[in-house]
Amino acid sequence: MCTIGEDTYVHVPDGVVLPEQPFDIDVGMESVTLTPELKKEIKALSPHVRLSYQRLQDRIRTKYSIEDEQYLTRIAVGNLAGTYTMQADEPGLVTEYQAWVEDCREIARLERAALGLG
């Protein structure tokens, strides 16, 4: 997943049995407890996590441009704050956008969970 200092972290899913490793690798292999701090550090450094977030943005962009997101966020926040009254079609647009983004975010969460970083 990434290298921190002299330690390289990999994720081996439960139930997977690694083949026999060369002596120099096997001696240095050990299980670690994924503390919240270590998890945060791995997520910050992992190219796999960066790719997951990039794919998240790419999925959102297949349906909504940055300008669309800004518009929908602006009207939703303005409506919540009482500074904007939504037009007749806008609540449905916001709801559809939010559902799409949550679907995309769930896919990204599942990707990171498959790496042991859920």
Secondary structure, 3 states (H helix, E strand, C coil): CEEECCEEECCCCCCCCCCCCCHHHHCCCCCCCCCHHHHHHHHHHCHHHHHHHHHHHHHHHCCCCHHHHHHHHHHHHHHHHCCCCCCCCHHHHHHHHHHHHHHHHHHHHHHHHHCCCC
